[in-house]
Amino acid sequence: MEISATLTPTTLENFCCVTEGCYLLDFQLKFEPKGALREGDVLRFGFQNLFTDEVTSCERPLSPEEVKKAAVQVWLLPDDVNLAPASYYVRVDALRNGESLCGPNTGSCELYVCRKGESVGHALGSFLLSRVAYTWDPEREIYYQETPQLPPTGDPFHPESSKPFWSGEWKLVPELQHDGGLAFLYGAQVFYKTGEIDRARFCDTVLRRTLEADLRYLLGEDGKIYAVRWEDGNIARLPYYVQEEEGWLLKLFSQSYLHFREVVGDRAYADSLFQRLQPLVIQTFQQTSAQPDPLGYGGWGCKCYDGRILAGLAYYCLAERVATGQFNADHVRTTLDFARRAAEHLLAHKGWYDNDCTGEGGCHIGFGNQNILCGLLPSRRIALAQGEEELAKHLGEAIMTGLDFLARTNGAITGHIEWIPSRHSQWANGNMHEILDEIRDQFGESETLGWYYANLWKPTYGCWVAVFHRCNVLATALLECEEYKSIQ
């Protein structure tokens, strides 16, 4: 027997969002095959908190009329099932003498329960972050990059019914691992500061699993980063190696090392992560220092991705100082030489970093600047820590010139007045927030920063769900939510 379940949406984005202590959950249920139910059978509604995996249940007997019709509308109120604020997966089962009649073919719904007064950004960001729970494959121990739309029948956590969710080709792509990972890293930090420890730990779990999958599958013994594909049960590494992917993942690993050590307080895991990174560290620094001029060597034939390499080098230098108690002189020299050359190039072209490339529909114009700012900002921190005031001043001029280009000048080239990733390509929105926070910390508030923060994101839903790991705009939704900003 199977149950088809629908929970009436309450939002324009077509999902059910209600407020704690004040809700009516409107379920429409159908039972197949007709005639499978008997008098005395009972409905069980199981609400699984996706942040904690705890299940809250309630039961309701079926009337003779409902058994005959094989269809029923059920309303549940707080007196029927008292749900704390959280994101829930809802299973609807039919029981006979306490035993399930459906097995894996239970009804399937999603629900978010808000706190009273919860902001839109916090609610939407929390709900969408929780949905990554549906993409976890315990057999391969990876998160799939696409989040499924749940059908009305079938439990995505049951081993006998979860397989249809994962149809077609499985793959891990390095840049998507960074972009999704950033959402969980910043999501965890937001939730720790707001005191929502269950949600913070959920983010930590997703981040840690993502890092472990990257170390297991993407990092080769040669220290190079590859993409991985599963097809018909076989695992193959794709010829995907480019240097910018190494830098981009090194950035995430380095930031995650600092997070697990300093925010979570799990020094044992952080130290293990640091040690296992060393093949990637050696490869990335050797490849960079081997180039007479490293600009343009990141891959894809343009300078758009230079900043990803520089960001990996710089964030690793900062992490290495924490891990060992001091900077590594050779690593700092390689990083700051790269940063100096990049700053000179940025200033020479009046803020347009990748001045000779309009690839991928023109998005390289903005993303080239975003990438290089991701690298120049931590490089400036290193220069200041090393007492290199002139270099720090030089990097600062380049940073502000690059930001000005993003906010104003590029309109003549791209046809847009400004560069706001959420209006062009949402996958980089969280990186832009990271850039703005770093600029504010290093240079203070400004009118341009205020304008960018005010326009950085807009609450939308559909495109975030389609390729979840790519859309680190979710980090922005949480970093910009009222609950977090009120304690800054």
C-alpha positions as CSV (number, residue, x, y, z in Angstrom):
1,M,0.0,0.0,0.0
2,E,1.1,3.6,-0.6
3,I,0.0,7.0,0.6
4,S,0.1,10.2,-1.5
5,A,0.4,13.2,0.8
6,T,0.2,16.9,0.1
7,L,0.6,19.7,2.7
8,T,-1.1,22.9,1.5
9,P,1.5,25.6,0.8
10,T,1.3,28.8,2.7
11,T,3.9,30.9,0.8
12,L,4.3,32.2,-2.7
13,E,7.3,30.0,-3.0
14,N,5.1,26.9,-2.8
15,F,6.1,25.4,0.5
16,C,4.4,25.3,3.9
17,C,5.7,27.7,6.5
18,V,3.8,28.3,9.7
19,T,4.4,29.9,13.1
20,E,4.9,28.0,16.4
21,G,1.8,27.6,18.5
22,C,-0.4,29.1,15.9
23,Y,-1.0,27.0,12.8
24,L,-3.4,24.8,10.9
25,L,-1.6,22.0,8.9
26,D,-3.9,21.1,6.0
27,F,-3.0,17.6,4.7
28,Q,-4.7,15.9,1.6
29,L,-4.1,12.2,1.6
30,K,-4.9,9.5,-1.0
31,F,-4.5,5.7,-0.5
32,E,-3.6,3.1,-3.1
33,P,-4.8,0.6,-3.9
34,K,-8.4,1.4,-3.1
35,G,-9.8,-1.0,-0.5
36,A,-6.4,-1.6,1.2
37,L,-7.6,0.1,4.4
38,R,-9.8,-1.4,7.0
39,E,-11.8,-0.1,9.9
40,G,-9.6,0.4,12.9
41,D,-6.6,1.4,10.9
42,V,-4.8,4.5,12.2
43,L,-2.9,7.3,10.5
44,R,0.5,8.3,12.0
45,F,2.1,11.6,11.2
46,G,5.9,11.7,12.0
47,F,7.6,15.1,12.0
48,Q,11.4,14.6,11.7
49,N,13.4,17.7,12.8
50,L,16.0,17.9,10.0
51,F,18.5,19.7,12.3
52,T,18.4,17.1,15.1
53,D,16.7,14.0,13.5
54,E,14.3,13.9,16.5
55,V,10.8,12.7,15.5
56,T,7.6,14.1,17.0
57,S,4.5,11.9,16.2
58,C,0.8,12.0,16.5
59,E,-1.9,9.4,15.5
60,R,-5.4,9.8,14.3
61,P,-8.0,7.0,13.7
62,L,-9.6,6.7,10.3
63,S,-13.4,6.8,10.1
64,P,-15.4,4.2,8.2
65,E,-16.3,6.8,5.6
66,E,-12.6,7.7,5.1
67,V,-11.7,4.0,4.7
68,K,-14.3,3.6,2.1
69,K,-13.3,6.8,0.1
70,A,-9.6,6.0,0.3
71,A,-9.0,9.7,0.6
72,V,-9.1,12.1,3.5
73,Q,-8.3,15.7,4.4
74,V,-6.7,16.0,7.8
75,W,-6.2,19.3,9.8
76,L,-3.7,19.3,12.6
77,L,-3.5,22.0,15.2
78,P,-0.9,22.7,18.0
79,D,-3.1,20.8,20.4
80,D,-2.7,17.7,18.1
81,V,1.0,18.0,17.6
82,N,3.2,20.6,19.3
83,L,6.1,21.5,17.0
84,A,9.1,23.5,18.1
85,P,10.6,26.0,15.6
86,A,12.6,23.9,13.1
87,S,12.6,22.5,9.5
88,Y,10.7,19.2,9.3
89,Y,10.3,16.2,7.0
90,V,6.8,14.8,7.4
91,R,6.0,11.1,7.0
92,V,2.4,10.0,6.8
93,D,1.9,6.3,7.5
94,A,-1.0,3.9,8.0
95,L,-0.9,1.5,10.9
96,R,-2.7,-1.8,11.6
97,N,-2.2,-3.3,15.0
98,G,0.7,-0.9,15.5
99,E,2.5,-2.1,12.3
100,S,3.1,0.0,9.2
101,L,1.1,-0.8,6.1
102,C,3.2,1.3,3.8
103,G,6.8,0.4,4.4
104,P,8.9,2.8,2.3
105,N,5.8,4.1,0.5
106,T,4.7,6.6,3.1
107,G,3.3,10.0,2.3
108,S,6.0,12.7,2.0
109,C,5.8,16.4,2.8
110,E,8.0,19.3,3.9
111,L,7.3,21.9,6.6
112,Y,9.0,24.9,8.2
113,V,7.9,26.1,11.6
114,C,8.9,29.7,12.4
115,R,9.5,31.3,15.7
116,K,7.2,34.2,16.5
117,G,8.8,37.2,14.9
118,E,11.3,35.3,12.9
119,S,12.7,37.3,10.0
120,V,12.2,36.2,6.4
121,G,15.9,35.9,5.8
122,H,16.4,33.6,8.8
123,A,13.4,31.5,8.0
124,L,14.2,31.1,4.3
125,G,17.9,30.5,4.8
126,S,17.2,28.0,7.6
127,F,14.7,26.1,5.5
128,L,16.8,25.9,2.4
129,L,20.0,24.9,4.3
130,S,18.0,22.1,6.0
131,R,17.0,20.7,2.6
132,V,20.6,19.4,2.0
133,A,19.6,16.5,4.3
134,Y,17.7,15.0,1.3
135,T,20.9,15.0,-0.8
136,W,23.1,12.8,1.5
137,D,24.0,9.4,0.1
138,P,25.2,7.2,3.0
139,E,26.5,4.6,0.6
140,R,28.9,6.9,-1.2
141,E,29.2,9.3,1.7
142,I,28.7,12.4,-0.5
143,Y,26.1,15.1,-0.9
144,Y,24.6,15.2,-4.3
145,Q,24.8,18.7,-5.9
146,E,21.2,18.9,-6.8
147,T,18.4,18.9,-4.2
148,P,15.3,17.0,-5.3
149,Q,11.8,18.1,-5.2
150,L,10.1,15.5,-3.0
151,P,7.3,13.5,-4.6
152,P,4.1,13.0,-2.6
153,T,5.0,9.3,-2.0
154,G,8.3,7.8,-0.9
155,D,10.6,8.3,2.1
156,P,13.9,9.9,1.0
157,F,15.6,8.4,4.2
158,H,14.4,4.8,3.6
159,P,17.0,2.6,1.9
160,E,14.3,0.9,-0.2
161,S,12.7,4.1,-1.6
162,S,15.6,6.6,-1.7
163,K,17.2,5.3,-4.9
164,P,14.7,7.0,-7.3
165,F,15.8,10.3,-5.9
166,W,19.3,9.7,-7.3
167,S,18.8,9.1,-11.0
168,G,21.3,9.6,-13.7
169,E,24.9,10.6,-13.3
170,W,26.6,11.4,-9.9
171,K,29.5,13.7,-9.8
172,L,31.6,16.0,-7.5
173,V,32.9,19.2,-9.1
174,P,35.5,21.1,-7.1
175,E,34.2,24.7,-7.4
176,L,30.7,23.6,-6.4
177,Q,32.1,22.0,-3.2
178,H,33.7,25.4,-2.3
179,D,30.6,27.4,-3.1
180,G,28.2,25.2,-1.1
181,G,30.7,24.6,1.6
182,L,31.0,28.4,2.2
183,A,27.2,28.5,2.9
184,F,27.5,25.9,5.6
185,L,30.7,27.5,7.1
186,Y,29.0,30.9,7.5
187,G,25.7,29.4,8.4
188,A,27.3,27.6,11.3
189,Q,29.0,30.8,12.5
190,V,25.7,32.7,12.3
191,F,23.9,30.0,14.3
192,Y,26.6,29.8,17.0
193,K,26.3,33.5,17.5
194,T,22.5,33.5,17.7
195,G,22.6,30.6,20.1
196,E,20.9,28.1,17.8
197,I,23.3,25.3,18.5
198,D,21.2,22.5,16.8
199,R,21.3,24.4,13.5
200,A,25.0,25.3,14.0
201,R,25.9,21.6,14.5
202,F,23.8,20.6,11.5
203,C,25.9,23.0,9.4
204,D,29.1,21.6,11.0
205,T,28.1,18.1,10.1
206,V,27.4,19.0,6.4
207,L,30.6,21.0,6.2
208,R,32.7,18.1,7.7
209,R,31.1,15.5,5.4
210,T,31.8,17.7,2.4
211,L,35.4,18.2,3.4
212,E,35.8,14.4,4.0
213,A,34.3,13.6,0.6
214,D,36.7,16.1,-1.1
215,L,39.7,14.6,0.6
216,R,38.6,11.1,-0.3
217,Y,37.6,11.6,-3.9
218,L,38.9,14.9,-5.3
219,L,42.4,15.1,-3.9
220,G,44.9,12.9,-5.7
221,E,48.1,11.5,-4.3
222,D,49.9,14.0,-6.5
223,G,48.2,16.9,-4.7
224,K,46.1,17.8,-7.7
225,I,42.4,18.3,-7.5
226,Y,40.1,16.4,-9.8
227,A,36.4,16.0,-10.5
228,V,34.7,12.6,-9.9
229,R,31.9,10.9,-11.7
230,W,29.9,7.8,-10.9
231,E,28.2,6.0,-13.8
232,D,26.8,2.5,-13.7
233,G,28.5,1.8,-10.4
234,N,31.9,2.8,-11.7
235,I,34.0,5.7,-10.3
236,A,36.1,7.8,-12.7
237,R,38.2,10.9,-12.2
238,L,37.6,13.4,-14.9
239,P,40.4,15.3,-16.7
240,Y,39.3,18.4,-14.8
241,Y,42.6,19.5,-13.3
242,V,43.2,23.3,-13.4
243,Q,45.2,25.2,-10.8
244,E,42.4,27.6,-9.9
245,E,40.4,24.6,-8.5
246,E,43.2,23.8,-6.2
247,G,43.3,27.3,-4.9
248,W,39.6,27.5,-4.5
249,L,39.4,24.3,-2.4
250,L,42.5,25.3,-0.4
251,K,40.7,28.4,0.6
252,L,37.7,26.5,1.9
253,F,39.9,23.9,3.7
254,S,41.9,26.7,5.3
255,Q,38.8,28.6,6.4
256,S,37.3,25.4,7.7
257,Y,40.4,24.6,9.7
258,L,40.1,27.9,11.5
259,H,36.4,27.4,12.0
260,F,36.7,23.9,13.6
261,R,39.7,25.0,15.7
262,E,38.6,28.4,16.9
263,V,34.7,28.5,16.6
264,V,33.8,24.8,17.2
265,G,36.8,24.1,19.5
266,D,37.5,20.7,17.9
267,R,41.2,21.0,17.7
268,A,41.8,17.3,17.1
269,Y,39.7,17.4,13.9
270,A,41.2,20.7,12.8
271,D,44.7,19.4,13.2
272,S,43.9,16.2,11.3
273,L,42.4,18.4,8.5
274,F,45.5,20.5,8.4
275,Q,47.8,17.5,8.1
276,R,45.8,15.8,5.3
277,L,45.9,19.1,3.3
278,Q,49.7,19.0,2.9
279,P,49.8,17.3,-0.6
280,L,47.5,20.0,-1.9
281,V,49.5,22.8,-0.1
282,I,52.8,21.5,-1.7
283,Q,51.3,21.3,-5.1
284,T,49.6,24.7,-5.1
285,F,52.6,26.6,-3.8
286,Q,55.1,24.8,-6.1
287,Q,52.9,25.4,-9.1
288,T,52.6,29.1,-8.3
289,S,56.2,29.8,-7.5
290,A,57.4,27.9,-10.6
291,Q,55.8,30.6,-12.8
292,P,57.9,33.7,-13.7
293,D,54.6,35.6,-13.6
294,P,51.7,33.6,-12.2
295,L,49.0,35.8,-13.7
296,G,46.8,34.0,-16.1
297,Y,48.1,30.5,-15.2
298,G,45.0,29.5,-13.3
299,G,43.3,27.7,-16.2
300,W,40.7,28.4,-19.0
301,G,43.0,30.8,-20.8
302,C,42.2,34.0,-19.0
303,K,43.0,35.9,-15.7
304,C,39.4,35.5,-14.3
305,Y,40.5,32.8,-11.9
306,D,43.8,34.2,-10.7
307,G,42.1,35.4,-7.5
308,R,41.1,31.8,-6.6
309,I,44.7,30.7,-6.5
310,L,45.7,33.8,-4.5
311,A,42.9,33.3,-2.1
312,G,43.9,29.7,-1.4
313,L,47.6,30.7,-0.9
314,A,46.7,33.7,1.4
315,Y,44.1,31.9,3.6
316,Y,46.4,29.0,4.0
317,C,49.2,31.3,5.2
318,L,46.8,32.7,7.8
319,A,45.8,29.2,8.9
320,E,49.4,28.0,8.9
321,R,50.3,30.8,11.3
322,V,47.6,29.6,13.7
323,A,48.6,25.9,13.3
324,T,52.4,26.4,13.7
325,G,52.6,29.7,15.6
326,Q,54.4,31.6,12.8
327,F,54.3,32.4,9.1
328,N,56.2,30.2,6.7
329,A,58.6,32.7,5.0
330,D,58.6,30.9,1.6
331,H,54.8,30.7,1.5
332,V,54.4,34.3,2.4
333,R,56.9,35.4,-0.2
334,T,55.1,33.4,-2.9
335,T,51.7,34.8,-1.8
336,L,52.7,38.5,-1.5
337,D,54.6,38.4,-4.8
338,F,51.5,37.1,-6.5
339,A,49.4,39.8,-4.7
340,R,51.7,42.6,-5.7
341,R,51.6,41.6,-9.4
342,A,47.8,41.2,-9.3
343,A,47.4,44.7,-7.7
344,E,49.6,46.3,-10.3
345,H,47.5,44.7,-13.1
346,L,44.2,45.8,-11.4
347,L,45.4,49.4,-11.1
348,A,46.9,49.5,-14.6
349,H,43.4,48.7,-16.0
350,K,41.5,51.1,-13.8
351,G,39.8,48.4,-11.8
352,W,38.8,45.9,-14.4
353,Y,41.0,42.9,-13.5
354,D,40.4,40.5,-16.3
355,N,40.5,43.3,-18.9
356,D,40.9,41.1,-21.9
357,C,38.1,38.6,-21.3
358,T,34.3,38.8,-21.6
359,G,33.7,35.0,-21.4
360,E,30.6,33.2,-20.3
361,G,28.2,35.9,-21.4
362,G,30.3,38.7,-19.8
363,C,30.2,37.3,-16.3
364,H,34.0,37.0,-16.2
365,I,34.1,40.8,-16.0
366,G,32.5,40.8,-12.5
367,F,33.7,37.5,-11.3
368,G,37.3,38.2,-12.2
369,N,37.1,41.2,-9.8
370,Q,35.4,39.2,-7.2
371,N,37.9,36.4,-7.3
372,I,40.9,38.8,-7.1
373,L,39.4,40.7,-4.2
374,C,38.9,37.3,-2.4
375,G,42.7,36.9,-2.7
376,L,43.9,40.5,-2.2
377,L,42.1,41.1,1.1
378,P,43.7,38.2,3.1
379,S,47.0,39.0,1.4
380,R,46.8,42.6,2.8
381,R,46.2,41.1,6.3
382,I,49.5,39.1,5.8
383,A,51.3,42.2,4.6
384,L,50.2,44.2,7.7
385,A,51.1,41.4,10.0
386,Q,54.6,41.3,8.4
387,G,55.0,45.1,8.8
388,E,55.1,45.7,5.1
389,E,53.2,49.0,5.2
390,E,54.0,50.1,1.7
391,L,52.8,46.9,0.2
392,A,49.7,46.9,2.3
393,K,48.9,50.5,1.1
394,H,49.4,49.4,-2.5
395,L,47.1,46.4,-2.0
396,G,44.5,48.6,-0.4
397,E,44.5,51.0,-3.3
398,A,43.9,48.1,-5.7
399,I,41.2,46.6,-3.5
400,M,39.2,49.9,-3.4
401,T,39.7,50.5,-7.1
402,G,38.4,47.0,-7.9
403,L,35.4,47.5,-5.6
404,D,34.6,50.8,-7.3
405,F,34.7,49.1,-10.7
406,L,32.2,46.5,-9.5
407,A,29.8,49.1,-8.0
408,R,29.9,51.6,-10.9
409,T,32.2,51.5,-13.9
410,N,31.5,48.1,-15.3
411,G,28.0,49.2,-16.4
412,A,29.5,50.6,-19.6
413,I,30.8,47.1,-20.4
414,T,28.2,44.7,-19.1
415,G,25.0,46.7,-19.6
416,H,24.2,46.6,-15.9
417,I,24.5,49.6,-13.6
418,E,26.1,47.5,-10.9
419,W,27.4,44.0,-10.2
420,I,25.2,42.3,-7.7
421,P,25.7,38.5,-8.0
422,S,22.1,37.7,-6.9
423,R,20.9,39.4,-10.0
424,H,23.4,37.9,-12.3
425,S,24.6,34.5,-11.0
426,Q,23.7,33.6,-7.5
427,W,26.5,31.1,-6.9
428,A,29.0,33.8,-6.0
429,N,26.7,35.9,-3.7
430,G,28.2,34.5,-0.5
431,N,31.7,35.3,-1.8
432,M,30.6,38.9,-2.3
433,H,29.4,39.1,1.2
434,E,32.7,37.8,2.4
435,I,34.5,40.5,0.4
436,L,32.3,43.3,1.8
437,D,32.8,42.1,5.4
438,E,36.6,42.0,4.9
439,I,36.6,45.5,3.3
440,R,34.5,46.8,6.2
441,D,36.8,45.2,8.8
442,Q,40.0,46.6,7.1
443,F,38.8,50.0,5.9
444,G,35.7,50.9,7.8
445,E,32.2,51.8,6.6
446,S,31.5,53.6,3.4
447,E,28.6,54.7,1.2
448,T,29.5,52.1,-1.4
449,L,29.6,49.3,1.2
450,G,26.2,50.4,2.6
451,W,24.7,50.4,-0.9
452,Y,26.1,46.9,-1.6
453,Y,24.8,45.5,1.7
454,A,21.4,46.9,1.1
455,N,21.1,45.3,-2.4
456,L,23.1,42.1,-1.9
457,W,20.3,39.7,-1.9
458,K,16.5,39.3,-2.4
459,P,14.4,36.5,-1.0
460,T,13.7,34.0,-3.8
461,Y,13.5,30.3,-3.7
462,G,13.3,28.2,-6.9
463,C,16.8,28.6,-8.3
464,W,18.4,28.0,-5.0
465,V,17.0,24.6,-4.7
466,A,17.9,23.3,-8.1
467,V,21.7,23.2,-7.6
468,F,22.0,23.6,-3.8
469,H,25.8,23.3,-3.4
470,R,26.4,26.0,-6.1
471,C,24.2,28.6,-4.4
472,N,26.1,30.1,-1.6
473,V,23.7,33.0,-1.7
474,L,22.2,31.2,1.3
475,A,25.2,32.4,3.4
476,T,24.1,35.9,2.5
477,A,20.5,35.3,3.5
478,L,21.7,34.3,7.0
479,L,24.4,36.9,7.4
480,E,22.0,39.6,6.5
481,C,19.1,38.3,8.6
482,E,17.8,40.6,11.4
483,E,18.6,38.1,14.2
484,Y,22.3,38.0,13.3
485,K,22.7,41.7,12.4
486,S,21.1,42.8,15.8
487,I,24.0,41.2,17.7
488,Q,26.9,42.5,15.5
